[in-house]
């Protein structure tokens, strides 16, 4: 695609790949907003890239880039190919792209730097081929060949990560019960240990998902949450943005939270959590 007339040159001062926007540093030193949808040829920039752009009014009347192109787009486009998403497993976050030579190329959802919606089978995509840590061919970058309407992309992609406010409230409540002498220290320690273990398990599973490695079973994550690690899971879902949108997982996760809180409330009512667990078991006997 040729560069249109009446364009300016600048450099990308910053770029948020997760949300699909950044700011162009103009010749006068000011910054100009640029959304992913205005970049030509589906080639997205990185911070520091030189760009050609044309400024104009946005939907709110404020100036922004209405067209942009990475100055090195020709070189970048040479490594970019076009294919069709043959299969897509949305629950596991990966699929396969049909290439021009008839092969299938693995692609993970994390390869899509700007994703106004989840990919579906049949989507036409641009992609760049590479290798994962095991040397297997994968798509290291992907983007939709036909983006949705500009009215969809014009607004910033909202941050839908669940905030861990309930987990924070749970930690504060446990600390208050301990200070009041209604909770034995081992209970607080157990919640803390399980939360740390589950936080690390989420982080490892996210890392494994991006590299096609062995995944932590969801049943293991739910079991640790049920035992008391759910505050750590809530924090991990926010920090790693992992397991935060899959409906079936979210339903089971909240069930484990409700069951754990209900069990905690019953044990507190029975006075079981102010004595060692062995003594409570003896009292029941």
MOQUI-V330157 format. One record per backbone hydrogen bond with DSSP energy under -0.5 kcal/mol. CO is the residue of the C=O (numbers start at 1). NH is the residue of the N-H. Records with the same first field share a line. If there is no record, write none. Layout:
# MOQUI-V330157
CO=NH, NH
This chain:
# MOQUI-V330157
8=53
10=51
11=13, 25
12=48
14=23
15=17
16=20, 21
19=157
20=36
21=16
22=34
23=13, 14
24=26, 32
25=11
26=29
30=26
32=24
33=65
34=22
35=38
36=39
38=68
39=42
40=43
42=44
46=49
49=12
50=71
51=10
52=69
53=8
54=66, 67
56=64
58=61
62=58
63=33
64=56
67=54
68=40
69=52
70=73
72=76
73=77
74=78
75=79
76=79
77=80
81=127
83=125
84=86, 98
85=122
87=96
88=90
89=92, 93, 94
93=109
94=89
95=107
96=86, 87
97=99, 105
98=84
99=102
103=99
105=97
106=139
107=95
108=111
109=112
111=113, 142
120=123
123=85
124=145, 146
125=83
126=143
127=81
128=140, 141
130=138
132=135
136=132
137=106
138=130, 140
141=128
142=113
143=126
145=147
149=152, 153
150=154
158=160
163=165, 166
164=168
165=169
166=170
167=171
168=172
169=173
170=174
171=175
172=176
173=177
174=178
175=179
176=180
177=182, 183
178=181
184=187, 188
185=189
186=190
187=191
188=192
189=193
190=194
191=195
192=196
193=197
194=198
195=199
196=200
197=201
198=202
199=203
200=204
201=205
202=206
203=207
204=208
205=209
206=210
207=211
208=211, 213
209=212
217=220, 221
218=222
219=223
220=224
221=225
222=226
223=227
224=228, 229
225=228, 230
229=232, 233
230=234
231=235
232=236
233=237
234=238
235=239
236=240
237=241
246=250
247=251
248=252
249=253
250=254
251=255
252=256
253=257
254=258
255=259
256=260
257=261
258=262
259=263
260=264
261=265
262=266
263=267
264=268
265=269
266=270
267=271, 272, 273
268=271
271=274
272=275
273=184
276=279, 280
277=281
278=282
279=283
280=284
281=285
